[in-house]
Amino acid sequence: MSKPAEFYQRDREWHAPAFSQDYKTSVARSPQNALISLEQTASEITGPRFGHDDVTEMDRDLLHNYATPGESAIGERIIVHGRVLDENARPVPNTLVEIWQANAGGRYRHKKDAYLAPIDPNFGGCGRTITDENGYYYFRTVKPGAYPWRNWVNNWRPAHIHVSVFGTAFAQRLITQLYFEGDPLIAKCPIVNTIPDQAARGQLIAALDMNASVPLDSIAYKFDIVLRGRSSTLFENRVEGN
């Protein structure tokens, strides 16, 4: 039996195109000329780095990491967990994973978010953790709400969490979004529908995981992140493929 190739050829049909006429803001954001490939320099590969001592257990607990002592974020309590893997399904340990999200009402803690939903004073919407030796990570948080956005007259973003994965340095960063199994707004989202392959869209959906749920506390969703290769997760800042 032959050994799998260490690196796979890029599949440029797997990822979303930079321009989509149904995704209004992609018109201004998409490049007008051919992309240029640049070699990484030593400074991009080796630093600056994050320190493991800077990340604490509370950083992964969005229910309490912004809350007043004795209080908790409001909303459906969930656990988001999974593994960071390479193209051959091997775990990627010691990787910084960060998330940010809207609150249970669908509003971000951001001065430019003008949605009518209220701010939760006990929810900051940000968390971070480092994968263990098996590439495993988890967060405790609340399920974010859907919210309207100015694309068409009545477009709503599905409930989603933004996910950032770092390599050995801050310059090595990948960003994606996870959605939740069973959400009917996923199929109607113009951003999701920029992804041409149905299987690729499916890899952005976190599966309900009752085995990891905590009875009378939190529902769990499983979301594995594949960094590159034929079945890589779609990354927003690597639309040309992995």
KEKE-3310 file (N, C-alpha, C; in steps of 0.2 Angstrom, whole numbers, plus 5000, padded with zeros to 4 digits):
npx = (5004:5003:5011:5002:5002:5012:5009:4995:4988:4981:4964:4955:4941:4935:4934:4926:4923:4932:4923:4906:4890:4879:4883:4884:4895:4906:4909:4916:4927:4933:4948:4954:4964:4975:4980:4995:5008:5018:5034:5036:5044:5058:5053:5040:5037:5043:5039:5030:5027:5014:5012:5010:5008:5000:4987:4972:4962:4949:4948:4942:4929:4916:4904:4907:4918:4917:4908:4900:4906:4898:4887:4881:4882:4868:4857:4855:4864:4879:4892:4906:4916:4930:4943:4959:4966:4978:4981:4981:4973:4980:4983:4985:4994:4995:4990:4984:4968:4955:4939:4925:4909:4891:4879:4866:4855:4858:4867:4882:4896:4900:4904:4899:4889:4872:4861:4844:4843:4846:4861:4870:4875:4884:4891:4905:4908:4920:4933:4947:4959:4971:4975:4976:4988:4982:4976:4965:4951:4940:4926:4915:4900:4886:4873:4874:4863:4853:4854:4850:4856:4863:4861:4852:4835:4829:4839:4846:4859:4864:4864:4880:4898:4913:4929:4946:4962:4979:4996:5012:5016:5010:5008:5004:4989:4972:4955:4938:4921:4909:4893:4877:4870:4855:4850:4839:4842:4854:4854:4849:4858:4867:4881:4886:4882:4891:4900:4905:4904:4894:4898:4909:4902:4895:4905:4907:4897:4893:4891:4877:4880:4876:4882:4892:4886:4881:4870:4856:4862:4871:4871:4880:4891:4900:4915:4926:4942:4950:4966:4972:4973:4963:4951:4949:4944:4934:4942:4941:4951:4959:4954:4958:4961:4969)
npy = (4994:5011:5026:5040:5055:5069:5082:5090:5093:5109:5112:5122:5123:5120:5129:5145:5157:5173:5184:5186:5189:5188:5191:5205:5214:5208:5213:5224:5220:5210:5204:5213:5209:5196:5184:5185:5175:5174:5171:5165:5175:5173:5180:5180:5166:5163:5171:5186:5177:5168:5166:5152:5153:5164:5161:5156:5144:5151:5158:5151:5149:5157:5159:5165:5173:5186:5190:5198:5193:5179:5180:5175:5173:5176:5165:5150:5138:5131:5119:5119:5109:5100:5094:5100:5096:5089:5087:5073:5068:5069:5074:5092:5098:5111:5123:5139:5143:5154:5162:5172:5180:5184:5188:5179:5186:5189:5200:5209:5214:5227:5244:5248:5240:5240:5233:5230:5221:5218:5222:5210:5212:5203:5196:5194:5189:5184:5172:5160:5147:5133:5120:5102:5088:5080:5087:5093:5104:5114:5125:5134:5142:5153:5149:5158:5171:5173:5187:5202:5208:5220:5216:5209:5214:5207:5199:5187:5183:5166:5158:5159:5156:5164:5158:5157:5151:5149:5146:5142:5155:5173:5177:5166:5163:5157:5159:5156:5151:5144:5135:5129:5113:5109:5122:5132:5143:5142:5137:5147:5158:5170:5171:5159:5152:5155:5146:5133:5119:5107:5097:5104:5115:5108:5105:5116:5115:5113:5098:5091:5085:5074:5065:5072:5082:5090:5084:5093:5105:5109:5109:5100:5103:5097:5101:5099:5105:5105:5108:5109:5102:5089:5089:5101:5113:5127:5142:5159:5169:5162:5160:5156:5143:5128)
npz = (5000:4995:5002:5008:4999:5005:5003:4994:4978:4975:4975:4966:4964:4975:4985:4989:4976:4974:4970:4970:4963:4970:4983:4990:4995:4991:4978:4979:4987:4980:4971:4956:4948:4942:4954:4965:4969:4984:4992:5008:5021:5034:5045:5044:5046:5058:5068:5075:5091:5100:5118:5128:5141:5142:5139:5148:5157:5159:5148:5138:5142:5138:5144:5156:5156:5153:5162:5176:5193:5199:5190:5173:5156:5145:5137:5126:5132:5126:5120:5110:5101:5095:5084:5078:5062:5051:5033:5032:5042:5054:5071:5075:5087:5101:5095:5093:5095:5091:5095:5090:5092:5089:5102:5111:5106:5093:5092:5091:5102:5098:5093:5081:5078:5075:5077:5083:5094:5111:5121:5130:5146:5152:5143:5132:5120:5115:5114:5118:5115:5117:5107:5113:5115:5106:5097:5101:5105:5115:5118:5130:5128:5122:5111:5096:5090:5075:5063:5054:5039:5027:5013:5002:5002:5013:5020:5031:5042:5046:5062:5068:5072:5072:5068:5072:5067:5072:5067:5070:5072:5073:5060:5053:5050:5049:5045:5048:5047:5058:5057:5062:5064:5056:5055:5046:5039:5034:5021:5014:5014:5006:5007:5012:5000:4991:4990:4980:4980:4987:4997:5003:5008:5018:5027:5035:5044:5060:5069:5078:5094:5105:5113:5119:5126:5141:5153:5158:5157:5145:5127:5115:5101:5087:5079:5067:5061:5046:5040:5027:5010:5001:5007:5014:5027:5022:5021:5025:5022:5013:4999:4987:4988:4996)
capx = (5000:5007:5010:4998:5006:5012:5005:4990:4987:4976:4957:4952:4934:4932:4933:4922:4927:4932:4918:4899:4886:4873:4886:4885:4901:4912:4911:4922:4932:4937:4953:4953:4969:4977:4984:5002:5011:5024:5037:5036:5051:5059:5050:5033:5037:5046:5037:5030:5023:5010:5014:5005:5006:4995:4980:4970:4956:4944:4948:4938:4923:4912:4898:4909:4925:4916:4903:4901:4906:4891:4883:4882:4879:4861:4855:4856:4871:4882:4899:4908:4922:4933:4950:4962:4969:4981:4977:4981:4969:4984:4981:4989:4994:4998:4988:4980:4961:4951:4932:4921:4902:4886:4876:4860:4850:4861:4871:4889:4898:4904:4901:4896:4883:4866:4855:4840:4843:4850:4868:4871:4881:4888:4894:4909:4908:4927:4937:4953:4961:4976:4974:4981:4992:4978:4973:4958:4949:4933:4923:4908:4897:4879:4872:4872:4856:4853:4854:4849:4862:4861:4863:4846:4830:4827:4843:4848:4864:4862:4868:4887:4904:4919:4935:4953:4967:4985:5001:5018:5017:5004:5007:5001:4982:4967:4949:4932:4914:4905:4886:4874:4866:4848:4848:4836:4844:4861:4853:4847:4863:4871:4888:4887:4880:4896:4904:4902:4903:4889:4902:4913:4898:4894:4911:4906:4892:4895:4886:4875:4884:4873:4886:4897:4882:4880:4863:4853:4867:4873:4871:4886:4891:4907:4917:4933:4945:4955:4970:4973:4972:4957:4945:4951:4939:4934:4945:4939:4957:4962:4949:4961:4962:4974)
capy = (5000:5017:5031:5046:5061:5074:5088:5088:5099:5113:5111:5128:5123:5118:5135:5150:5163:5180:5188:5183:5194:5188:5193:5212:5217:5205:5216:5229:5216:5205:5207:5214:5207:5190:5184:5184:5171:5177:5167:5168:5176:5171:5184:5177:5159:5161:5176:5185:5171:5169:5162:5147:5155:5169:5158:5153:5140:5155:5161:5146:5149:5163:5160:5168:5176:5193:5191:5200:5187:5176:5180:5171:5175:5174:5161:5143:5136:5126:5117:5119:5106:5096:5093:5103:5091:5091:5084:5066:5067:5069:5080:5097:5101:5117:5128:5144:5144:5159:5163:5178:5179:5188:5186:5175:5190:5191:5207:5209:5219:5232:5250:5249:5235:5244:5229:5232:5216:5221:5219:5206:5215:5198:5192:5198:5186:5182:5167:5157:5141:5130:5112:5098:5084:5076:5092:5094:5110:5115:5131:5134:5148:5153:5149:5165:5172:5176:5194:5204:5212:5224:5213:5210:5218:5204:5194:5186:5178:5160:5158:5156:5158:5165:5154:5159:5146:5151:5141:5144:5163:5176:5178:5160:5163:5155:5161:5153:5152:5137:5135:5124:5108:5110:5129:5133:5149:5141:5136:5154:5163:5172:5170:5152:5149:5157:5140:5130:5112:5105:5094:5109:5119:5104:5105:5122:5115:5109:5093:5090:5079:5073:5061:5077:5086:5090:5084:5099:5111:5112:5105:5100:5103:5095:5105:5098:5109:5102:5114:5109:5096:5088:5090:5106:5117:5133:5148:5166:5172:5158:5158:5153:5136:5127)
capz = (5000:4995:5007:5005:4998:5011:5001:4989:4973:4976:4971:4966:4963:4982:4989:4986:4972:4978:4968:4969:4962:4975:4989:4987:4997:4987:4972:4981:4991:4976:4967:4949:4944:4944:4961:4965:4975:4987:4996:5015:5024:5040:5050:5044:5048:5065:5074:5083:5093:5106:5124:5131:5148:5141:5138:5154:5157:5159:5141:5133:5144:5136:5148:5162:5155:5153:5167:5183:5197:5201:5184:5168:5149:5144:5131:5125:5134:5121:5120:5104:5102:5090:5083:5072:5059:5044:5027:5032:5048:5060:5075:5076:5094:5102:5090:5096:5092:5094:5092:5092:5090:5092:5108:5110:5102:5087:5092:5093:5106:5094:5093:5074:5077:5076:5077:5088:5099:5117:5123:5136:5150:5155:5137:5128:5113:5112:5118:5115:5119:5113:5106:5117:5111:5101:5092:5103:5108:5116:5121:5132:5126:5121:5104:5094:5087:5068:5063:5048:5036:5021:5006:4999:5007:5019:5021:5038:5043:5050:5068:5067:5076:5068:5071:5069:5069:5071:5066:5075:5073:5071:5052:5050:5052:5045:5047:5045:5051:5059:5057:5067:5061:5056:5054:5039:5036:5030:5013:5011:5015:5000:5009:5011:4994:4986:4990:4974:4982:4993:5002:5006:5013:5024:5032:5039:5049:5066:5070:5085:5097:5111:5118:5123:5129:5148:5155:5162:5157:5139:5121:5112:5094:5085:5073:5066:5057:5042:5038:5020:5007:4997:5011:5019:5029:5019:5025:5021:5020:5008:4995:4981:4989:5001)
cpx = (5004:5006:5007:5003:5006:5008:5001:4990:4981:4970:4954:4945:4931:4930:4929:4926:4927:4926:4911:4894:4880:4876:4888:4892:4907:4914:4917:4928:4936:4942:4951:4958:4971:4981:4991:5004:5018:5027:5037:5043:5051:5055:5042:5032:5039:5043:5033:5026:5019:5013:5009:5003:5001:4988:4978:4964:4949:4943:4943:4931:4919:4906:4900:4915:4924:4911:4905:4901:4899:4886:4885:4879:4872:4860:4856:4863:4873:4889:4900:4915:4924:4940:4953:4967:4973:4978:4977:4978:4974:4983:4987:4989:4997:4997:4983:4973:4957:4944:4929:4914:4897:4883:4870:4855:4852:4865:4878:4891:4903:4900:4897:4890:4877:4860:4851:4840:4848:4857:4867:4876:4886:4891:4898:4910:4915:4930:4943:4955:4967:4975:4979:4985:4989:4974:4966:4957:4942:4932:4916:4906:4890:4878:4870:4866:4858:4852:4853:4855:4860:4864:4857:4841:4829:4832:4845:4854:4862:4866:4875:4892:4910:4925:4941:4958:4974:4990:5006:5019:5010:5002:5004:4994:4977:4960:4943:4926:4911:4898:4884:4869:4859:4845:4845:4839:4851:4860:4851:4852:4867:4879:4890:4886:4886:4901:4901:4900:4899:4893:4906:4908:4896:4899:4911:4901:4894:4889:4884:4878:4881:4877:4891:4893:4882:4873:4861:4858:4868:4873:4877:4886:4899:4909:4925:4936:4951:4959:4971:4972:4965:4951:4946:4945:4940:4937:4944:4945:4962:4958:4952:4962:4968:4980)
cpy = (5006:5022:5037:5051:5066:5080:5087:5094:5103:5112:5118:5129:5121:5124:5140:5155:5169:5184:5184:5188:5194:5190:5200:5215:5214:5208:5221:5226:5212:5208:5208:5211:5200:5190:5183:5180:5174:5172:5170:5169:5173:5174:5182:5170:5158:5166:5182:5179:5173:5164:5158:5150:5161:5167:5154:5148:5145:5158:5157:5146:5156:5164:5165:5173:5184:5195:5194:5193:5185:5177:5176:5174:5172:5170:5154:5141:5130:5124:5116:5115:5102:5096:5097:5098:5093:5087:5076:5064:5066:5075:5085:5100:5108:5123:5132:5144:5149:5160:5169:5177:5184:5185:5182:5179:5191:5197:5206:5215:5223:5238:5252:5244:5239:5240:5231:5227:5219:5218:5215:5209:5209:5193:5196:5196:5184:5176:5164:5151:5138:5122:5108:5094:5080:5081:5094:5101:5110:5122:5130:5141:5148:5152:5156:5165:5174:5183:5196:5208:5215:5221:5213:5214:5214:5198:5193:5181:5172:5161:5155:5159:5158:5161:5156:5154:5149:5145:5143:5151:5166:5177:5172:5159:5161:5157:5158:5154:5145:5139:5129:5119:5109:5117:5130:5139:5148:5141:5142:5159:5164:5171:5163:5149:5151:5151:5135:5122:5111:5102:5099:5114:5115:5104:5111:5121:5110:5104:5092:5084:5078:5069:5066:5082:5085:5090:5090:5105:5113:5107:5106:5100:5101:5098:5103:5103:5106:5108:5115:5102:5095:5090:5096:5110:5124:5139:5154:5169:5168:5156:5155:5146:5135:5123)
cpz = (5000:5000:5004:5004:5004:5009:4995:4984:4975:4972:4972:4965:4970:4986:4985:4982:4976:4976:4967:4968:4967:4982:4988:4989:4994:4981:4974:4984:4986:4972:4960:4945:4946:4950:4960:4971:4977:4992:5003:5017:5031:5045:5050:5047:5055:5070:5071:5085:5099:5112:5127:5138:5148:5141:5145:5153:5156:5151:5136:5136:5143:5140:5154:5161:5155:5158:5173:5188:5200:5196:5179:5161:5148:5137:5131:5126:5129:5123:5113:5104:5096:5089:5077:5069:5053:5039:5027:5039:5054:5064:5075:5083:5095:5097:5094:5092:5095:5091:5094:5088:5092:5098:5106:5106:5095:5086:5094:5098:5102:5093:5086:5073:5079:5076:5083:5094:5105:5118:5129:5140:5152:5149:5133:5121:5111:5117:5114:5119:5114:5113:5110:5112:5106:5096:5095:5106:5110:5119:5124:5131:5125:5113:5101:5090:5079:5068:5056:5045:5029:5015:5001:5004:5013:5020:5029:5038:5048:5057:5066:5072:5071:5072:5068:5072:5067:5070:5072:5076:5071:5064:5049:5053:5047:5048:5044:5049:5052:5059:5061:5063:5061:5055:5047:5035:5032:5023:5010:5011:5009:5001:5008:5004:4989:4986:4985:4976:4988:4999:5006:5010:5019:5029:5036:5044:5054:5068:5077:5088:5104:5116:5122:5126:5137:5150:5159:5162:5150:5133:5118:5104:5092:5079:5072:5061:5053:5039:5030:5017:5003:5001:5016:5021:5024:5023:5021:5019:5015:5003:4988:4982:4993:4998)
residu = (MET:SER:LYS:PRO:ALA:GLU:PHE:TYR:GLN:ARG:ASP:ARG:GLU:TRP:HIS:ALA:PRO:ALA:PHE:SER:GLN:ASP:TYR:LYS:THR:SER:VAL:ALA:ARG:SER:PRO:GLN:ASN:ALA:LEU:ILE:SER:LEU:GLU:GLN:THR:ALA:SER:GLU:ILE:THR:GLY:PRO:ARG:PHE:GLY:HIS:ASP:ASP:VAL:THR:GLU:MET:ASP:ARG:ASP:LEU:LEU:HIS:ASN:TYR:ALA:THR:PRO:GLY:GLU:SER:ALA:ILE:GLY:GLU:ARG:ILE:ILE:VAL:HIS:GLY:ARG:VAL:LEU:ASP:GLU:ASN:ALA:ARG:PRO:VAL:PRO:ASN:THR:LEU:VAL:GLU:ILE:TRP:GLN:ALA:ASN:ALA:GLY:GLY:ARG:TYR:ARG:HIS:LYS:LYS:ASP:ALA:TYR:LEU:ALA:PRO:ILE:ASP:PRO:ASN:PHE:GLY:GLY:CYS:GLY:ARG:THR:ILE:THR:ASP:GLU:ASN:GLY:TYR:TYR:TYR:PHE:ARG:THR:VAL:LYS:PRO:GLY:ALA:TYR:PRO:TRP:ARG:ASN:TRP:VAL:ASN:ASN:TRP:ARG:PRO:ALA:HIS:ILE:HIS:VAL:SER:VAL:PHE:GLY:THR:ALA:PHE:ALA:GLN:ARG:LEU:ILE:THR:GLN:LEU:TYR:PHE:GLU:GLY:ASP:PRO:LEU:ILE:ALA:LYS:CYS:PRO:ILE:VAL:ASN:THR:ILE:PRO:ASP:GLN:ALA:ALA:ARG:GLY:GLN:LEU:ILE:ALA:ALA:LEU:ASP:MET:ASN:ALA:SER:VAL:PRO:LEU:ASP:SER:ILE:ALA:TYR:LYS:PHE:ASP:ILE:VAL:LEU:ARG:GLY:ARG:SER:SER:THR:LEU:PHE:GLU:ASN:ARG:VAL:GLU:GLY:ASN)
# end
